[in-house]
Amino acid sequence: MDAKVRSEEKFAKLSIAYSGKEEGKLVCSTIDEITSKYKTKPETYTCNISNNREVVVIEYQDDIDREAGAVFEKIIKALNITICD
């Protein structure tokens, strides 16, 4: 698993790439568990990438309170992701 974060003034996006159904279930359940604890709800979507991998994208738009950073940090730590650009 690896991740990439992109943010601007009121926008933040975390993309997590994973392989296989088991990793996918783990990623999605972790995201759901952590994001459910916060007031602001992100948009999420999944798409296929190369080498039989998929990526789940979590986007916060109009993140006035800047909750996304804390949410992303918790997700990355919970999934033990060591590669994050």
LUMDREN-300312 format. One record per atom (N, C-alpha, C): residue number from 0; z, y, x; residue in three letters; atom name. Coordinates in nm, 4 decimals, decimal comma. Layout:
N
  pos        c3        c2        c1  code  site
  NUM         Z         Y         X   ala    CA
...
END
This chain:
85
  pos        c3        c2        c1  code  site
    0    0,0000   -0,1173    0,0836   met     N
    0    0,0000    0,0000    0,0000   met    CA
    0    0,0000    0,1238    0,0882   met     C
    1   -0,0734    0,2235    0,0448   asp     N
    1   -0,0682    0,3518    0,1120   asp    CA
    1   -0,0843    0,4621    0,0084   asp     C
    2   -0,0493    0,5841    0,0473   ala     N
    2   -0,0489    0,6938   -0,0482   ala    CA
    2   -0,1054    0,8211    0,0137   ala     C
    3   -0,1460    0,9107   -0,0746   lys     N
    3   -0,1949    1,0411   -0,0328   lys    CA
    3   -0,1448    1,1439   -0,1329   lys     C
    4   -0,0937    1,2564   -0,0811   val     N
    4   -0,0428    1,3637   -0,1659   val    CA
    4   -0,1286    1,4871   -0,1455   val     C
    5   -0,1570    1,5545   -0,2548   arg     N
    5   -0,2288    1,6819   -0,2505   arg    CA
    5   -0,1598    1,7765   -0,3458   arg     C
    6   -0,1346    1,8994   -0,3018   ser     N
    6   -0,0703    1,9949   -0,3922   ser    CA
    6   -0,1229    2,1357   -0,3676   ser     C
    7   -0,1159    2,2128   -0,4733   glu     N
    7   -0,1514    2,3536   -0,4707   glu    CA
    7   -0,0413    2,4270   -0,5456   glu     C
    8   -0,0671    2,5467   -0,5889   glu     N
    8    0,0378    2,6297   -0,6480   glu    CA
    8    0,1139    2,5616   -0,7617   glu     C
    9    0,0459    2,5198   -0,8666   lys     N
    9    0,1123    2,4553   -0,9808   lys    CA
    9    0,0581    2,3149   -1,0058   lys     C
   10   -0,0106    2,2606   -0,9093   phe     N
   10   -0,0773    2,1314   -0,9235   phe    CA
   10   -0,0316    2,0386   -0,8121   phe     C
   11   -0,0030    1,9139   -0,8462   ala     N
   11    0,0333    1,8145   -0,7459   ala    CA
   11   -0,0243    1,6799   -0,7875   ala     C
   12   -0,0716    1,6044   -0,6873   lys     N
   12   -0,1324    1,4744   -0,7147   lys    CA
   12   -0,0878    1,3744   -0,6093   lys     C
   13   -0,0468    1,2571   -0,6549   leu     N
   13   -0,0127    1,1459   -0,5674   leu    CA
   13   -0,1076    1,0316   -0,6011   leu     C
   14   -0,1770    0,9796   -0,5004   ser     N
   14   -0,2657    0,8651   -0,5173   ser    CA
   14   -0,2077    0,7490   -0,4383   ser     C
   15   -0,1931    0,6343   -0,5041   ile     N
   15   -0,1386    0,5155   -0,4383   ile    CA
   15   -0,2421    0,4042   -0,4477   ile     C
   16   -0,2860    0,3569   -0,3312   ala     N
   16   -0,3832    0,2476   -0,3250   ala    CA
   16   -0,3086    0,1159   -0,3064   ala     C
   17   -0,3546    0,0136   -0,3785   tyr     N
   17   -0,2885   -0,1174   -0,3720   tyr    CA
   17   -0,3918   -0,2278   -0,3916   tyr     C
   18   -0,3494   -0,3507   -0,3616   ser     N
   18   -0,4361   -0,4679   -0,3770   ser    CA
   18   -0,3703   -0,5695   -0,4689   ser     C
   19   -0,4451   -0,6258   -0,5596   gly     N
   19   -0,3977   -0,7355   -0,6425   gly    CA
   19   -0,3152   -0,6957   -0,7637   gly     C
   20   -0,3052   -0,7905   -0,8553   lys     N
   20   -0,2352   -0,7666   -0,9813   lys    CA
   20   -0,0855   -0,7489   -0,9630   lys     C
   21   -0,0269   -0,8265   -0,8727   glu     N
   21    0,1190   -0,8171   -0,8529   glu    CA
   21    0,1585   -0,6797   -0,7987   glu     C
   22    0,0859   -0,6318   -0,6984   glu     N
   22    0,1147   -0,4983   -0,6455   glu    CA
   22    0,0896   -0,3939   -0,7531   glu     C
   23   -0,0149   -0,4115   -0,8314   gly     N
   23   -0,0456   -0,3181   -0,9387   gly    CA
   23    0,0662   -0,3098   -1,0409   gly     C
   24    0,1201   -0,4245   -1,0801   lys     N
   24    0,2321   -0,4259   -1,1752   lys    CA
   24    0,3534   -0,3553   -1,1176   lys     C
   25    0,3823   -0,3811   -0,9898   leu     N
   25    0,4958   -0,3178   -0,9238   leu    CA
   25    0,4789   -0,1661   -0,9184   leu     C
   26    0,3614   -0,1213   -0,8786   val     N
   26    0,3344    0,0222   -0,8692   val    CA
   26    0,3491    0,0885   -1,0056   val     C
   27    0,2848    0,0325   -1,1071   cys     N
   27    0,2879    0,0929   -1,2408   cys    CA
   27    0,4281    0,0936   -1,3011   cys     C
   28    0,5019   -0,0144   -1,2858   ser     N
   28    0,6370   -0,0184   -1,3427   ser    CA
   28    0,7294    0,0785   -1,2696   ser     C
   29    0,7126    0,0928   -1,1393   thr     N
   29    0,7935    0,1879   -1,0630   thr    CA
   29    0,7631    0,3310   -1,1064   thr     C
   30    0,6357    0,3623   -1,1213   ile     N
   30    0,5961    0,4958   -1,1667   ile    CA
   30    0,6544    0,5249   -1,3035   ile     C
   31    0,6404    0,4310   -1,3971   asp     N
   31    0,6917    0,4500   -1,5322   asp    CA
   31    0,8428    0,4707   -1,5325   asp     C
   32    0,9127    0,3892   -1,4548   glu     N
   32    1,0588    0,3976   -1,4495   glu    CA
   32    1,1045    0,5337   -1,3960   glu     C
   33    1,0430    0,5805   -1,2900   ile     N
   33    1,0865    0,7062   -1,2279   ile    CA
   33    1,0422    0,8275   -1,3087   ile     C
   34    0,9175    0,8319   -1,3544   thr     N
   34    0,8703    0,9495   -1,4277   thr    CA
   34    0,9387    0,9641   -1,5633   thr     C
   35    0,9873    0,8554   -1,6200   ser     N
   35    1,0533    0,8634   -1,7510   ser    CA
   35    1,1859    0,9402   -1,7448   ser     C
   36    1,2396    0,9589   -1,6264   lys     N
   36    1,3680    1,0287   -1,6099   lys    CA
   36    1,3529    1,1810   -1,6035   lys     C
   37    1,2295    1,2292   -1,6063   tyr     N
   37    1,2041    1,3725   -1,5911   tyr    CA
   37    1,1421    1,4314   -1,7171   tyr     C
   38    1,1654    1,5596   -1,7361   lys     N
   38    1,1160    1,6308   -1,8536   lys    CA
   38    0,9636    1,6417   -1,8530   lys     C
   39    0,9068    1,6826   -1,7420   thr     N
   39    0,7626    1,7003   -1,7322   thr    CA
   39    0,6956    1,5649   -1,7101   thr     C
   40    0,5986    1,5332   -1,7937   lys     N
   40    0,5279    1,4046   -1,7852   lys    CA
   40    0,3916    1,4248   -1,7186   lys     C
   41    0,3588    1,3391   -1,6230   pro     N
   41    0,2300    1,3517   -1,5549   pro    CA
   41    0,1172    1,2825   -1,6300   pro     C
   42   -0,0041    1,3148   -1,5887   glu     N
   42   -0,1208    1,2393   -1,6312   glu    CA
   42   -0,1405    1,1305   -1,5274   glu     C
   43   -0,1706    1,0094   -1,5716   thr     N
   43   -0,1955    0,9011   -1,4769   thr    CA
   43   -0,3243    0,8295   -1,5144   thr     C
   44   -0,3923    0,7800   -1,4126   tyr     N
   44   -0,5103    0,6981   -1,4362   tyr    CA
   44   -0,5311    0,6068   -1,3165   tyr     C
   45   -0,6063    0,5012   -1,3381   thr     N
   45   -0,6331    0,4019   -1,2355   thr    CA
   45   -0,7836    0,3848   -1,2205   thr     C
   46   -0,8283    0,3643   -1,0964   cys     N
   46   -0,9705    0,3362   -1,0740   cys    CA
   46   -0,9864    0,2423   -0,9551   cys     C
   47   -1,1014    0,1770   -0,9506   asn     N
   47   -1,1332    0,0847   -0,8417   asn    CA
   47   -1,1830    0,1617   -0,7205   asn     C
   48   -1,1457    0,1123   -0,6021   ile     N
   48   -1,1992    0,1660   -0,4777   ile    CA
   48   -1,2541    0,0491   -0,3967   ile     C
   49   -1,2928    0,0703   -0,2755   ser     N
   49   -1,3558   -0,0349   -0,1952   ser    CA
   49   -1,2584   -0,1435   -0,1523   ser     C
   50   -1,3130   -0,2530   -0,1024   asn     N
   50   -1,2379   -0,3672   -0,0498   asn    CA
   50   -1,1434   -0,4307   -0,1527   asn     C
   51   -1,1882   -0,4425   -0,2760   asn     N
   51   -1,1096   -0,5044   -0,3843   asn    CA
   51   -0,9738   -0,4386   -0,4036   asn     C
   52   -0,9692   -0,3092   -0,3842   arg     N
   52   -0,8448   -0,2351   -0,4036   arg    CA
   52   -0,8589   -0,1434   -0,5238   arg     C
   53   -0,7449   -0,1016   -0,5749   glu     N
   53   -0,7405   -0,0049   -0,6837   glu    CA
   53   -0,6499    0,1090   -0,6423   glu     C
   54   -0,6608    0,2196   -0,7119   val     N
   54   -0,5754    0,3345   -0,6854   val    CA
   54   -0,5232    0,3866   -0,8185   val     C
   55   -0,3959    0,4184   -0,8211   val     N
   55   -0,3374    0,4846   -0,9370   val    CA
   55   -0,3098    0,6282   -0,8945   val     C
   56   -0,3468    0,7210   -0,9813   val     N
   56   -0,3326    0,8629   -0,9524   val    CA
   56   -0,2343    0,9231   -1,0522   val     C
   57   -0,1386    0,9988   -0,9977   ile     N
   57   -0,0377    1,0659   -1,0797   ile    CA
   57   -0,0582    1,2152   -1,0581   ile     C
   58   -0,0882    1,2894   -1,1651   glu     N
   58   -0,1154    1,4320   -1,1534   glu    CA
   58   -0,0203    1,5141   -1,2393   glu     C
   59    0,0317    1,6175   -1,1786   tyr     N
   59    0,1105    1,7167   -1,2515   tyr    CA
   59    0,0313    1,8462   -1,2498   tyr     C
   60    0,0053    1,9004   -1,3684   gln     N
   60   -0,0618    2,0284   -1,3800   gln    CA
   60    0,0365    2,1254   -1,4452   gln     C
   61    0,0314    2,2489   -1,4065   asp     N
   61    0,1260    2,3493   -1,4545   asp    CA
   61    0,2694    2,3075   -1,4253   asp     C
   62    0,2928    2,2612   -1,3053   asp     N
   62    0,4254    2,2157   -1,2621   asp    CA
   62    0,5090    2,3370   -1,2198   asp     C
   63    0,5470    2,4157   -1,3176   ile     N
   63    0,6190    2,5405   -1,2934   ile    CA
   63    0,7526    2,5150   -1,2237   ile     C
   64    0,8239    2,4116   -1,2637   asp     N
   64    0,9546    2,3808   -1,2060   asp    CA
   64    0,9452    2,3003   -1,0766   asp     C
   65    0,8248    2,2661   -1,0354   arg     N
   65    0,7990    2,1908   -0,9117   arg    CA
   65    0,8791    2,0604   -0,9046   arg     C
   66    0,8776    1,9874   -1,0142   glu     N
   66    0,9432    1,8569   -1,0196   glu    CA
   66    0,8653    1,7505   -0,9443   glu     C
   67    0,7352    1,7689   -0,9306   ala     N
   67    0,6484    1,6655   -0,8753   ala    CA
   67    0,6932    1,6189   -0,7374   ala     C
   68    0,7334    1,7094   -0,6515   gly     N
   68    0,7736    1,6716   -0,5162   gly    CA
   68    0,8856    1,5693   -0,5147   gly     C
   69    0,9882    1,5933   -0,5949   ala     N
   69    1,1012    1,5000   -0,6031   ala    CA
   69    1,0589    1,3670   -0,6635   ala     C
   70    0,9737    1,3727   -0,7643   val     N
   70    0,9246    1,2503   -0,8290   val    CA
   70    0,8429    1,1685   -0,7289   val     C
   71    0,7502    1,2335   -0,6602   phe     N
   71    0,6661    1,1641   -0,5631   phe    CA
   71    0,7506    1,1011   -0,4524   phe     C
   72    0,8484    1,1745   -0,4040   glu     N
   72    0,9339    1,1223   -0,2975   glu    CA
   72    1,0076    0,9960   -0,3420   glu     C
   73    1,0587    0,9970   -0,4642   lys     N
   73    1,1293    0,8792   -0,5159   lys    CA
   73    1,0350    0,7604   -0,5319   lys     C
   74    0,9140    0,7850   -0,5795   ile     N
   74    0,8166    0,6767   -0,5967   ile    CA
   74    0,7803    0,6168   -0,4609   ile     C
   75    0,7525    0,7022   -0,3644   ile     N
   75    0,7147    0,6549   -0,2304   ile    CA
   75    0,8276    0,5731   -0,1683   ile     C
   76    0,9501    0,6206   -0,1796   lys     N
   76    1,0640    0,5468   -0,1240   lys    CA
   76    1,0867    0,4152   -0,1968   lys     C
   77    1,0776    0,4164   -0,3299   ala     N
   77    1,1009    0,2950   -0,4078   ala    CA
   77    0,9980    0,1874   -0,3753   ala     C
   78    0,8761    0,2272   -0,3431   leu     N
   78    0,7704    0,1312   -0,3115   leu    CA
   78    0,7614    0,0995   -0,1620   leu     C
   79    0,8502    0,1582   -0,0834   asn     N
   79    0,8520    0,1372    0,0626   asn    CA
   79    0,7163    0,1664    0,1255   asn     C
   80    0,6554    0,2745    0,0824   ile     N
   80    0,5255    0,3159    0,1378   ile    CA
   80    0,5504    0,3878    0,2698   ile     C
   81    0,4869    0,3398    0,3739   thr     N
   81    0,5060    0,3989    0,5061   thr    CA
   81    0,3895    0,4858    0,5500   thr     C
   82    0,2743    0,4702    0,4860   ile     N
   82    0,1569    0,5501    0,5201   ile    CA
   82    0,1308    0,6471    0,4051   ile     C
   83    0,1524    0,7761    0,4316   cys     N
   83    0,1299    0,8778    0,3303   cys    CA
   83    0,0692    1,0003    0,3972   cys     C
   84   -0,0535    1,0309    0,3585   asp     N
   84   -0,1227    1,1494    0,4144   asp    CA
   84   -0,0931    1,2713    0,3298   asp     C
END
